Amino acid sequence: GARSGSAGGARSPPPPPGEGRRPVTPVPALSVAAAVAGPPEHARFPPLFPFSASGARPGPQLRRQRGRFLPPAAPVAVYLETYGCQMNVSDAEIAWAILQKNGYARTKELDEADVILLVTCSVREKAEQTIWNRLRHLKALKARRPRARVPLRIGILGCMAERLKEEILDREKLVDIVAGPDAYRDLPRLLAVAESGQRAANVLLSLDETYADILPVQTSAGGTTAFVSIMRGCDNMCSYCIVPFTRGRERSRPVASILQEVRLLSEQGVKEVTLLGQNVNSFRDTSEVQFQSAAAPALSRGFSTVYKAKPGGLRFAHLLDQVSRIDPEMRIRFTSPHPKDFPDEVLQLIQERHNICKQLHLPAQSGSTRVLEAMRRGYTREAYLELVQHVREAIPGVSLSSDFIAGFCGETEDDHQQTVSLLREVRYNVGFLFAYSMRQKTRAYHRLQDDVPADIKKRRLEELIAVFREEAARANEALVGQSQLVLVEGPSKRSASELCGRNDGNVKVIFPDTETADAAGCEAAARARPGDYVLVKVTSATSQSLRGVLLCRTTLSRAAACC
C-alpha cells in the first residue's frame, strides 16, 4: 500500500495543491441519503448510525431541508491533521472539499478550531499509538474550552476509524465523530449530529466509491506538486496487510475524470503530479462499455495473484499515456505499485516519455522466498531479481525504491540475511523499512505466529537500515560530477540561503539560492523559484540527499532535448 514512513532516502509526502477545481463526471457512489437510510445491498459492512449515550438516533432538532442536512448557521472552523501515507493526504483534501462546499471554514490554528479532524493510519501499531497520544492532548484542550464558545468536536477519519470504530467512540468518550475512508461524503451529516450533542459514525465500505466527482482542495500553500488519487482499495490480500480491511476492494476512477483533474492542475501551474493508489498499477477503469471485453495484461514474469485475472477496462498503460500528454512541462510519478503489474508497455512508456520520471517503486518486503510465500506476495526472490534486471534494461539509469518488513512471522536469521543481501544486490536509492506489526483481521493474525521477539525485530531493522543507507550512499555518490535536472520545491529547511528540490529519481537536491542565467539565454539572470526547473551539478552525496552548484534555469522539454 501507499507508505507512511521512510529510512534513509525517503521523504514525508508534501501536501498536494489543487485549489479551485471544477466538478467532473461522477461515478456511482454512496450518497449522503443512502448513508442516512442504511447500507446498500452491495455494502461489505453496515454503517454505525449516530447515537447518543441513551442509544437514541438523532432527533428532529437537526436542521434539515428536503431530506438533507443544512450547513451550519454560522461558519464552523475546521482544523485538519493528516497522519500516514500519501493517500491520507489526498483524503484530507477530499474531506475538506466536501466540508468547504457545505459552508465550513478552515483554520490553521488549533486554538481557533471548533472541529478537529484527524486523518489516520492503521498500517502499524505505532501509527495508531501516535493518534491515541494525540487524543490525550486534545482531551486537555477540550477540557480548557471556554464555556462561551461552542463545544469543541473531535473526529477520527480514515483507516484507524475503519478498524477501531467502536473502541474509538467508547474510549474516554472523547471522540464525537468517526468516518471511514469511504464515508467522507457523510461528514456534514455526522458533524450536524455531533453539534446536537450526540456522537456519530459511518464506517461503510463501498464497492464503487472513488470520489471521482469531488475535486480535492489544496490543503497547504505551494503549488509545485500534487497528488491525484486514481483508484482505491486493494485485492492482493498479502497476509500482513490491513489495507483491504480498512480501504476495501479495488475500484478505479474513470479515466476522463482523472485527465480533467490533471489538466486543471496544469492550468494552476503545478509541475509534478503523483498518481496515487494502494495498488496503483492495477488500475482498471470499467466505466466505458466499449472496453469491457479487453484482455487482462500479462503479469510480470514469475508473478501470480490470489485472485483470477480481471478482463475488461482501460488499464494503467493507457492512463499513463494520456496523463503524460497533457503537459510536457509536468512531471508524472505514481505510487504505490505492486511489482506483479509491470507489463512491458508500461516500462516502454516510461522510457519513451521525457516527463514520466525514470523512477520506480518495487516493494520487495523480504529477500527470502520462504518469507515471501508466507506473506502471500506471489513471487520468489529469483522472480523479483529478474524483474529488477528487466526494468534496468528497459529504462537505463532508472532509480529504484522499495519497502521491507523486518521480523515477519517465522523469519529466521537466514531469512533476514537474504534480505540484507537483496538490499546490497539491488542498491536502492530510496527505502521504506519497518519492523513487523501484527494487525487484527489479517491472514497472518489468524494463521501465523508473531514469534520474532521485539528486540530481534529492532536489531534486524537497524541492520537493514544501515545496509540500505550504505548502498544508497554509493548509488548517490555515482552522481557526483553529473548534472541533475531538479524541480525546485522551496527553501531548504536547514538554511535560508539554500534551495531544495527533487531530481528525476526523487532524491532531494540542495543548492545555493543565487541568481542564475536562463539556459536559452532569453531572460536576465534571476533567482530560481518554486516550480522552476534548474540544472544542478552534483558536488557531494549522502544516502539521503545530493548537494551541488546551480548551473542554470531551464525547462523539462529543453533538458530532455539536450540529453
C-alpha positions, -999 to +999 in steps of 0.1 A: +000+000+000+009+036+000+037+042+025+038+060+058+074+064+067+110+060+055+145+052+063+174+070+047+163+083+013+126+089+015+105+120+022+073+127+040+048+134+013+044+171+005+008+183+009-005+185-026-021+216-042-053+218-063-075+246-051-104+259-071-111+228-093-143+222-111-166+191-108-161+162-131-182+134-144-194+114-113-194+076-110-219+056-089-211+063-052-227+061-018-248+093-014-255+111+018-291+100+016-281+064+012-258+066+042-287+080+063-312+055+051-289+025+056-264+004+037-270-006+000-271-043-007-236-043-021-220-029+011-194-051+027-200-037+062-230-019+076-225+017+089-226+026+126-255+050+129-253+082+150-261+075+186-263+093+220-255+080+254-290+066+256-287+049+222-312+071+205-308+082+169-306+119+161-338+138+168-357+165+148-336+193+163-311+189+134-315+215+106-330+197+076-345+207+043-359+184+016-342+154+032-307+168+036-288+184+064-281+221+060-247+237+065-240+253+099-259+286+105-225+303+113-191+293+099-176+265+119-138+265+119-123+231+110-087+221+117-073+191+098-043+170+108-030+142+085-010+112+095+004+084+074+006+078+037+001+099+006-034+085+002-043+102+036-030+135+023-053+131-007-082+120+016-077+151+037-081+172+005-113+153-004-128+157+031-120+194+031-135+199-004-168+184+009-168+205+041-159+237+023-188+232-001-211+227+029-202+261+045-174+252+069-144+275+074-108+264+076-083+273+102-046+265+106-046+274+143-056+246+167-069+271+193-093+286+168-109+253+158-145+243+165-139+209+149-106+190+149-104+161+124-075+136+124-070+117+092-054+085+105-033+055+096-037+019+108-009+001+089+012-004+121+006-003+158+029+027+162+008+047+138-023+041+159-005+048+192+005+082+178-032+090+174-041+078+209-013+101+223-026+130+202-061+124+216-049+127+251-035+161+243-068+171+226-087+159+257-069+186+277-077+212+250-113+202+251-115+205+289-100+240+288-125+252+262-143+284+274-180+279+280-187+310+260-176+291+228-194+263+211-182+229+224-151+215+207-158+185+184-132+159+176-134+134+147-113+104+136-112+098+099-096+072+077-081+037+083-080+038+121-116+048+121-125+019+099-105-006+120-113+005+156-147+022+152-165+012+185-133+014+206-126+049+194-161+061+204-161+042+237-126+050+249-128+080+273-159+093+254-136+119+238-143+114+200-175+128+186-175+115+150-159+085+133-158+083+095-141+056+074-123+062+041-155+057+021-177+079+043-164+114+037-195+125+018-213+119+050-192+143+071-217+172+070-244+150+084-221+135+110-209+169+122-245+181+123-253+152+146-222+160+168-233+196+171-265+184+186-245+168+214-246+132+201-218+111+188-220+097+152-202+072+130-202+059+094-177+032+085-195+018+055-170+003+030-182+008-006-175-013-037-177+017-060-168+049-041-139+067-058-148+104-051-144+110-088-168+139-087-151+155-057-121+176-069-099+180-038-090+214-024-054+222-017-045+217+020-014+238+021+003+266+003+027+258-025+015+247-059+046+229-072+034+193-067+001+175-063-013+140-056-041+127-078-059+096-065-068+073-094-080+042-075-089+030-040-086-003-021-066-034-027-074-070-037-039-086-032-046-098+004-010-100+015-010-118+048+004-090+068-016-061+054-046-044+069-054-022+038-080-045+022-099-044+055-097-006+061-100+006+025-120-022+008-118-037-026-101-022-056-121+002-077-108+028-102-118+063-112-130+069-148-100+080-170-119+111-181-123+124-145-085+119-138-075+137-170-097+167-162-082+170-128-046+168-141-055+195-168-068+218-141-036+212-120-016+221-151-036+253-156-028+262-120+009+258-126+015+225-109+047+210-122+046+175-108+017+151-103+019+118-085-008+093-094-020+075-062-035+042-053-029+013-029-021-008-059-018+020-085-006+000-115-035-024-113-057+005-124-088-007-144-115+017-155-146-002-164-169+028-169-166+026-208-187-001-222-167-005-254-137-017-234-154-043-213-141-072-233-104-061-234-080-088-223-062-085-190-025-075-193+001-102-186+016-102-151+054-097-146+072-129-154+072-154-125+045-135-105+010-146-095-021-134-077-046-148-052-074-137-075-084-145-111-073-122-139-099-094-144-106-088-181-120-056-195-114-019-188-089+007-196-056-001-179-027+017-163-006+019-195-035+038-213-040+062-183-002+069-180+000+076-218-029+100-216-018+118-185+018+123-198+004+140-230-014+168-211+016+190-202+051+184-215+064+206-186+047+185-159+065+155-143+045+124-137+051+099-109+030+071-095+028+051-062+024+026-047+026-002-073+028-039-069+057-055-088+034-080-104+018-053-126+046-040-148+038-051-183+063-042-210+041-015-224+043+004-191+081+002-189+084+012-226+062+042-220+083+053-190+114+050-211+100+070-241+082+099-223+106+126-211+080+138-185+074+104-168+100+101-141+126+073-145+119+061-110+100+030-099+089+018-065+093-020-064+081-032-030+101-064-021+091-068+016+116-096+020+146-112+003+136-147+014+114-168-009+101-187+022+090-155+039+076-141+007+054-172+004+042-167+040+034-131+031+014-142+001+034-119-022+030-140-053+067-142-063+101-156-054+133-138-047+145-150-081+115-137-099+119-103-082+155-100-092+147-110-127+121-081-128+147-057-114+171-067-142+144-064-168+134-029-155+170-017-156+175-029-192+142-013-203+148+020-185+185+028-184+195+048-154+162+041-135+161+050-098+145+022-076+129+024-042+114-004-021+095-015+011+109-040+036+095-056+067+119-069+094+109-097+117+078-111+099+062-142+114+086-172+113+115-151+099+148-168+107+183-153+108+190-169+074+158-153+060+170-119+074+204-123+058+188-130+025+170-096+028+203-080+036+219-095+005+189-083-016+195-048-004+231-050-014+224-066-047+198-042-059+212-010-043+180+011-039+180+049-040+151+052-016+138+028+011+109+024+035+118-001+062+098-011+093+096-038+120+066-061+115+035-051+134+007-077+137-027-064+126-060-079+136-082-093+107-052-101+085-044-136+074-012-135+095-032-127+126-054-158+121-029-182+106+006-173+117+025-166+150+042-133+156+071-152+170+101-129+164+109-112+197+107-074+197+144-069+205+154-091+175+130-072+152+146-040+163+181-053+157+172-067+123+155-034+113+186-015+124+208-037+103+186-033+072+185+004+076+223+005+079+228-016+048+202+004+029+219+037+037+253+023+029+242+012-006+220+043-012+251+064-004+270+045-030+242+049-056+240+086-049+278+091-049+278+078-085+260+110-094+288+133-082+301+153-111+269+149-131+243+175-139+208+167-125+175+183-136+158+195-104+123+207-098+126+235-072+103+230-042+114+258-019+139+269+007+160+243+024+147+235+059+183+239+073+194+271+056+176+301+043+204+307+018+198+274+001+170+259-020+160+223-023+141+202-049+140+167-063+157+151-092+141+127-116+149+098-093+131+115-064+162+122-044+165+155-026+190+180-041+202+211-021+219+240-038+227+277-031+199+303-036+218+325-061+209+343-093+214+322-124+210+326-161+183+310-183+196+281-203+182+296-235+197+330-229+164+347-234+159+360-199+180+380-175+197+363-145+173+357-117+168+335-086+151+302-091+116+300-077+094+270-066+081+254-097+112+262-118+134+235-134+171+240-128+203+222-137+225+214-107+260+200-109+263+175-080+294+180-058+286+157-029+262+130-018+249+111+012+223+083+015+196+109+018+204+138-005+227+154-031+244+188-029+255+208-058+260+241-076+234+258-097+242+259-134+211+275-150+173+276-152+158+255-179+126+236-188+117+200-187+114+198-225+146+217-232+166+195-207+152+163-223+162+175-258+198+182-246+203+147-232 
